[in-house]
Amino acid sequence: MKLHRRRPDEPPIEIRVTVPAEIVSRLKAYCRYYEENYGEPIEVAAVTVEILQHFFRVDRDFRRWRHQQEPPAARGK
């Protein structure tokens, strides 16, 4: 499983999106997969957040771009 275990330590901000039914079906299947691997249930909204976090972690070009957007003083921290 590529997804890390959920960390519910950050305050959520609600956003609303409309996605195709096929995506919802896959998200629900992933929720079942998550539960089989970690032994605890997860809701579609929460697994969606974890999938997005994983995507941002592994997208090297995006991470490089974000790093370039930081002011030089913040990069040394």
PEWO-V770490 format. One record per pair of residues at least 4 apart in sequence whose C-alpha atoms are under 6 Angstrom apart, sorted by the first residue. I is the first residue (numbers start at 1). GAP is how many residues later the second one is. Records with the same first field share a line. If there is no record, write none. Layout:
I->GAP  GAP
This chain:
30->4
31->11
34->4
35->4  5  6
